[in-house]
Amino acid sequence: MAKAKNDAPGMRGQRSRNKDGQLREKRGDTHIGTIEEKYKRDFGVRSDMKLDNFLKKNNLNSLNDLIESDLGK
């Protein structure tokens, strides 16, 4: 399987695109611990908490909103 091309300027890592060209969304069942490791942040919750639950709890819409926020810095 070929790796996805990192074609979005300023984006960390590899993210694939949907058929319409839009970047795919991060799965809601991703554990916060994975996000904390990747972005070197500590959100002060259990590492097995799911991303979609964390976003709802903090009134955020997406992983991008979380990364751009001051949470965990």
C-alpha positions in Angstrom: 0.0 0.0 0.0 1.4 3.4 -1.0 1.7 6.1 1.6 -0.5 9.2 1.3 1.3 12.3 0.0 1.6 15.1 2.5 0.2 17.8 0.2 -1.4 20.2 2.7 1.1 23.0 3.6 1.7 23.2 7.3 0.1 19.9 8.1 2.0 17.4 10.2 2.1 13.8 9.1 0.3 11.9 6.4 -3.4 12.3 5.9 -5.3 10.9 3.0 -8.0 12.7 1.1 -11.6 11.7 0.2 -12.6 11.2 -3.4 -13.8 14.8 -3.6 -10.3 16.1 -2.5 -11.3 17.1 1.0 -8.9 15.9 3.8 -10.5 13.0 5.6 -11.6 13.7 9.2 -9.8 12.0 12.1 -11.8 9.1 13.5 -13.8 9.9 16.6 -12.8 6.7 18.3 -9.1 7.7 18.3 -7.8 7.7 21.8 -6.7 11.1 23.3 -3.4 9.4 24.2 -2.6 9.0 20.5 -3.3 12.7 19.9 -1.2 13.7 23.0 1.8 11.8 21.7 1.6 13.0 18.2 1.2 16.7 19.1 3.3 16.7 22.3 0.4 17.9 24.5 -1.2 16.9 27.8 -4.9 17.4 27.9 -5.2 16.2 31.5 -7.6 13.3 30.8 -7.2 9.5 30.6 -5.3 8.5 27.6 -8.1 6.0 26.6 -10.7 8.7 26.3 -12.1 8.9 22.8 -11.5 12.0 20.7 -15.2 12.6 19.9 -16.1 12.5 23.6 -13.3 15.0 24.4 -14.4 17.3 21.7 -18.0 17.3 22.9 -16.9 17.9 26.5 -14.8 20.9 25.4 -17.3 22.4 22.9 -14.9 21.8 20.0 -15.8 20.8 16.4 -12.7 19.1 15.2 -9.2 17.9 15.9 -8.0 21.0 14.1 -9.9 23.2 16.6 -8.4 21.2 19.4 -4.8 21.7 18.1 -5.3 25.4 17.5 -6.7 25.9 21.1 -4.7 26.5 24.2 -5.8 23.2 25.8 -2.9 21.0 26.9 -0.2 23.5 26.3 
